[in-house]
Amino acid sequence: MDLSFFTEATLLGNTVLRWAIALGVAVVAYVVLRMVRGLLRSRARSVASRTRNGVDDVVVAVLAATRTFFFLAAAVFVASHFVALDDTVRSYLRQGFVLVLLVQVLVWGNTALVTVLETYRRQSDLDPTRRTSLSAMNFVGRVVLFSLVLLLALDNLGFEITTLLAGLGITSLAVALALQNILGDLFASLSILFDKPFEIGDFIVVGDYQGTVENVGLRTTRVRSLSGEQLVFGNHDLLASRIRNYKRMQERRVVFTLGVEYGTPAEALERIPGLVREAVEAQQDVRFDRAHFKAFGAFSLDFEVVYTMLVADYTAYMDTQQAINLQLYRRFEEAGITFAFPTQTLMLDTASGQSFPVAVEGTNA
């Protein structure tokens, strides 16, 4: 067989042998790239099946989104280095490959955003409002991704994008200044979505306002107050405030005081901490902390009592406090101990006929 045809015959400035070598390189490159993609995808699936990390799912989806046209373009671009080509043709090939790469990057980015959204939805019990917020953020991410790819594609094609970027920068700055409150609320909504300082149904206190969270939107959070009206907070202002979330409470520490009247015998005062302890420990879901004779008040001998409710339910706390109060009332009545109440007394100056307030025992207000 005469091999001179392969070494001497030329086509577009290259021998048939060089074209054959380039074709073989293209085929090998295409096969190798697909094999590497398959191995990486198989490995990522194996890891994802053993973990609950959402990153693994994103990697699997991104690898699966690698398109055939990208493999073909990469194989042709690699093979082009094995033949002699005009600089203009090689420049066109380079531009074409970069465009294909940017399209593939767009596909990868879009797939990653969609997968993150779906993974988060599966792992979280999202209400419709938060689903809307997450979808809106996903849309914003796609717009940003498409814009970046478009600008890179225009730059690759030789368009002057410096002026365009400058114009976009000035326009974006103007828009950002005009919409800074809206954008602040929008990003605060994203922070609430992922950080979860509160959720729908949580009872929160913000400054002097309190109520149950009903809705978390893109701009505002709506809270139903105890008196029935709806409170509307801007998301940015809400996150800038100190939020007390009672729904997350696991235990409730309770501090209350009681006072007995002056003149109570010392022996009776010594018994009071024990009586209080018995009343507290008689209740369910309660851990007694302490009871002490705290202070000599203006009209009473004051005791401070501290205990912990092991459940966070407010109704359970009120039921328990009521039971403690009733039992203390009975036990104090049996022991002859009298609760104090505010008093005011008067002393009469019989010589001048004038009266003025002074502290005298036993006169009630």
Beta strands, then each sheet from edge to edge (+ up, - down):
strand 1: 10-11
strand 2: 14-15
strand 3: 203-206
strand 4: 209-216
strand 5: 220-225
strand 6: 230-234
strand 7: 243-245
strand 8: 252-260
strand 9: 286-296
strand 10: 301-309
strand 11: 346-349
strand 12: 354-357
sheet 1: 1+ 2-
sheet 2: 6+ 5- 4+ 3- 7+
sheet 3: 8+ 10- 9+
sheet 4: 11+ 12-
end
